[in-house]
Amino acid sequence: MDASSVLVRWLNSGELPDDAQAWHKLINEAKFSGLAPLLARAMAETKKAQPPEDARQELQELLAKTAATNLLLAEELVAILRAAQARGLACAPLRGVALSEQLHGDITLRPTGDVDVLVKREQLPDVRRLFSELGYREVEPRAGFADAFEYTLEYFKDGPIGLIAEPHLTIAYPPFSNQLDMAGVWSRSTQATVLGVSCSALSIEDALIHLCLHWLHHQKDAPLLWLYEINLLIRKQHINWMLMVEIASAAGVAALIGRVLGTVTELFQTPLPEQALHNLQEAALGGDARITTLLSQKPQVRGRERLALFLTLPGLRAKLRYAAGFLFPSAEFIREQYGITGKWRIGLTYLRRVAGLMWDGARGLLHLWTVP
C-alpha cells in the first residue's frame, strides 16, 4: 500500500469521506489492513462526514467482533501474567491487547489472534508447567525441536474459540533469533501495569526493534496497522536512538530495521532523526548479506526464514536434525496442525508437506543465488 491510498490519507490527515462511494472504499481497505476498529472509533467521534447506514453497520459489526475476541484474549493474558508472577517467573507481554492498550488506549481496537509473551529460556521447565496448569497443551514437530531450533513455543487450549499462546524466547526471528542479547533485553526491561497487572515490559528501544522485525517476519501478509503502530510508538514515546541503533547493530539487524523505518517514514512522515535512520540504513548487513537481502526484499518467497535458519546452522549434524524434524514431524503434530485423522490421510499429508517444503526451499535457493 503506497502513500497515495485513501487509507493512508485518512491516517495522516484525519479527514473522513463525505460520500458513500468513498466510505465503502475506505472501509474495504481498512478491513484488510487491520484498521477497521480504529476507523469505527473515528466514525463514532466525529459529527461530520458520517457514512451511509450500511457502512456504519458494517464497521460496528467489525468492531464488536474484534472486541469479543480481544476481551477473551485479555482474560487469558491476565491469567498468564498473574500465574507467572505467583511463580516468580519473568514474563512480558508482546504486541496483542497489551499493545492496543498502550498505543490506542483501548484493548478492543487492535485485531488480535493469540497471546504472545516473552519468557526466559533458562526458565522453560517452569514455563511449561505453568501453561500446562492453565489448560494448554504444547505442540512441536518433535520432542526437543523447539528447545533446539525455535524462537517460540506454541500452545493450544480448547474452549469457546481455540486459543493459541506463544511464549517467545527472543524478540528476534530466524536466523537472528540467537544473535540478539536477551540478557540485555531483560536488563533494560521496566515494570509496567498491563490490563491492571504489574509485570515486566520491554524497553521502548527493544519494543521498537521487535515490532520492526515482526513486520518483516510477516511482510507479505502484514497489515498496514503494524506499520502505523510503529509510527505511533515513535511519536508517543521518547526513544534513545543511539541505544536502539547500538542494539540493532550488535545483533546484525540494523539494516533490516532501517528498511522498515524507511517505509514507515515514507508512509506517515514519521519524525525520525535523520542521522539515526541513516546509521541504520547504511549499517553492514548481518551475517551473509545475501540471506539478509532475501529476508528483507523477497517477501514472496515462502519459508525464507526457515531456509535462512537451515543455511546458517553450524555443522552438518544440526542441519540434518533440523531438516528431519521439520520435514517429518510427529503424527500428533500433523493431526493438530492440519486438523486431520486417519492413517492414510496423515500419510498423504506427510507427502504433501514434504513436497511443498522442498519446493519452497528450491525456490528460496534460486532467489538466494540471484541476489547480487
N, C-alpha and C positions, 0 to 999 in steps of 0.2 A: 504494500500500500504506500503510495507516494504522498508528498506534502500537499498535493492538489485535491485529494479526496475530500468528499463532503464531510466525512467523519473527522478527519484531521483538522479541517477548517473549523468545525464546531468546537473541538477540544482546545484549539488555540484562541478562538475569538469569543466563545461562549454564546454565539448567536445561533438561535434556533430557526428552522424554516418557517415560512409564512404561507406555504401552500401544501396541499395534500400530497402531490407527487413527490415533492422534496422530502416530506416527512417519511413517506414509505421508503424512499431510497436511503435516508439516514438510518432508519430502523433496521433495514436489511443489512447494512454494513455493520451496525452495532451488534446485531445478533451473532455474526460470525467473528467478531473482534473482541468478544467478552465485555463489551461496554454497554449492553442493554440496561442493566440495573442502574448504572450511573446516568444514562440518558433518561430513565424513568424518574430518577430523583430530580434532574434538571427540569423535566416537564412539570413535576409537581411544585417546584419552587418558583416558577415563573407564571405571570398572568398574561404574558404576551405570547404570540406565536404558538397558540395551542394547536395540537394535532387533531385530525379528524377522529371521530369516535372509535372507529375500528382500529386505528393506530394506537390510540390511548389504551384500549382494552388489551391489545397485544403486548404493549410494554408492561402493563400492570400484571399480566399473567406471567411474563418472563421474570419480573421482579419477585413475585410470590413463589415461583418455583425455585429460584436461587435462594431466597430467604429460608424456605423449608429445609433445603439441603444443608445450608450453612449452619442453621441452628443445631441440627443433628451433629454435624462435624465439630461445632464449637463445644458441644457437650462432651464429645469423645476427647477432644484436645484437653479440656479441663480435667477430665478423669486421668488422662495420661500424665499431665503435669503434676497433679496432686499426688499420684501414686509414686512418681519419680522422686518428688520432694520428700515424701514419707520414708523412702528407702535411701535417701542421701545420694541419689544419682544425678549426674549432670544431664540436663535436658532443656534444650532451647527450641522454641517454635521456629519453623521455617515457612515463609510465604503463607498461603491459605488465609483462613479467617483472621489470624493474628496480623497479617499484613493489611488486610482490609480494615481492621480496627485502627491500625497505625496511620495509614495513609488517607483513608476515606472517612474515618470516624464512625463507621457502621459496619458490622460484620456481614451484613446481607448484600453488600454492593460489589462483591468480587466473586464471580463464578469459581467454585472450588470443587474438586472431585475426591480429595483424600486428605489425610492428616500427615503432615511432614514435620519431623522434629530432628534435631541434631543431638547425637549421643557420643559418648567416648568409647573408642574401640576397646580400651582396657576394661571397660565395664560391661562388655557384651553378655557374659553369662547372667548377670543380674538384670540386664535389659530384656533378655529373652524370657526370664522368669516373670518379669513384670507384665509383658504383653500376654503371656500365657494365662496369667491370673486374671487379666482383663477380658479373657474370652477370645483372644486372637490366636490364629494358627499361622505358623511361618511356612512359606513356600519358597523353595530354592531349587535350582536344577538338580543338584546332588548334594548330599551331606558334605559340609565343609567348603562348598563352592563360594558361597557369599563371603565367608571369612577371608578366603584367599584372594578373591578377584573383584568383588563388588564394592561399590561406593555406598550402597544402602541395603538394608534388609527389607523384605516385603512380607506384610502380614495381612490376613483377611479375617473378617468377622461377619458371621451371618446375622441377619436382622431384617427389619422392615425394608431396608436397602442394604446391599452388600457393602460393607465398609472396608476401606483399604488404608493401612497405616504404614508409613515408611520411615523407620529410624535411620537417618543418614549418618555415615561415619566421617564424612568430609563435606565441605561446601563446594568442592570442585567435582568435575566429571572426567571420565576416561578420555585420554590417557594421562591426565594431570591429577588424578584423584590423590595420589600419594606424594605429589610434589609440593602441595600447599601445606605449610607448617601448622598442623592442627593444635599443637601446644600453644602456639602464638595466638591462634584464633580464640581459644578458651581463655587465655590470659587477658585478652582485650575485651572479652565479653563483660556485660554490665548486668545489674539487676533491674528488672522492669516488671510492671504489672500488666499481664496479658489476660484478658477476659476475667479480671478480678483476682487472678492468681499471681503471686510473686514468683518469678522464675528468672533463669538466665536468658539473656538476649544478645544477639550478635552486635558487635560494634557497628556503627554506621558504615565504616570503610569495608568491613567484611561482608555486611549485608549487600552493599552495592556490588562488590565482586561476585557474590553468589547470584544475585539477580541477573547480572550480565551473562554469567556462564550458564545459568538456567535457560535464558532465552536462546543462547547458542545451541544448547542441548536439544531443544525442540524447534530449532529455527524454521524448518519448513512449515510446521503447523502452528507455530507460536502465535497467539492472538496479539493484536495491536495493544491491548490493555497492558501487556507486560512491559512494552517499551514506554508506554505512557506512565506507568508506575515508577520506572527508573527515573524519568523526568521529574515526577512528583517528589521522589526521595531526595533528589539533588536540590530541588527548590525549597523543600521544607526542613532539611537537616543541615547542620554545619558539618562539612566533610574536611578532614585533614588530607588534602590531595597529595601532599608529599608522602605521607604514610601509605596511602592507598596505592600509589604508583610503586613504592618500595615493596609492598606485599605482593602485588601482582607480578612485578619483575622477578622477584625471588622464586616465584612458582612457575615462571616461564609462560604466563598467560597475559602479560601486559598488552601485547599486540592484539590479542583477541578482545580484551576489554576495550581497547582503543577503537576497534572497528564497531563494536556495539554502541559505544558512546557517540561515535561519529554519526551513526544512523539516528540516534535519539536527538542530537542537537540539530540535525538536518530537518527532522520532522517537527520538532517543538520549540526550536530556538532556545534550547535549554542554556541557562547562564553557567557554562562550564569554563573554568580558567583555560585560556588558550595554551599556556605552557604545559599544563597537566595533560591536556588532550594530545599535544604534540609529542610529549615524552612517551605517552602510551602508544600512540600510533607508530612512532619511529623505533620502538623497542625491538630488540632482536627477537625473532620467533623462537619460542622454547623448544628444545629437543630437535627433532627432524623437521626442518622448515616446510618440507613438502606435506608432511602429515598435518601440521598446523594449518597450512593453507587449505588442505582438503576439508578440515573440520569447519573452517570459518567461511569458505567460499563455495562449497559444494553441498548445499543443503539437500539437493535432490538425491544424493547417494544414500540409500538406506543402509543402516548398520555401520555408518562410517566410524562411530566411536568404538564399536566392538572391534572393527578391523584395526583401528589405531592402537587399541589396547593390546591386541594379539601381537602386532608387529613390534611393540615396544617392551613386551615382557622379556625379562632377562633369561636366556637359556632355552634350549630346545625342550627340556622336560616340562617347564612351566607352560610353554606354548602348547604342547601336546595335551597336558592336563586340562588347560582352559578350553581347547577346541573340543575335546572329548566330552567334557561336562556340559558345554553349551550346545553342541550339536546333538548329543544323545542324553537328554535329561531323564530323570526317573519317570516312571509311568504315572505316579501321583502328580508330578508337576504338569505333565501333559493333560491329565484329567482336569486339574484346577485351572490351568491357563486357557484351555480350549473348550472346557465345558462338555467333554465327551465321555462316554463309557463304551465298553465292549472292546475285546482284544483286537478285532480286525480293524475297528475304527482308530484305535490307538496306533496300531501298526501303520495304517495309511497316513496318519498324521505325522508320524516319525519321518516317513518318506518325503512327504510334502515339506516338512520343516527343514530337513537336511538339504533338499534340492533348492528350496528358496534361499536359505542362508548361504549355500555355496555360490548361488547365482549372484546374490548381493555382494559377496566377498570378491568374486571375479570382477564385477563392475567397479567395485571400490578400488581394486588394484589397478584396473585400467585407468581410472581417473587419476590415481596417485602417480602413475608413470607419465601421465601427460601434464602434471604440474611442473612448471619450469623451475 
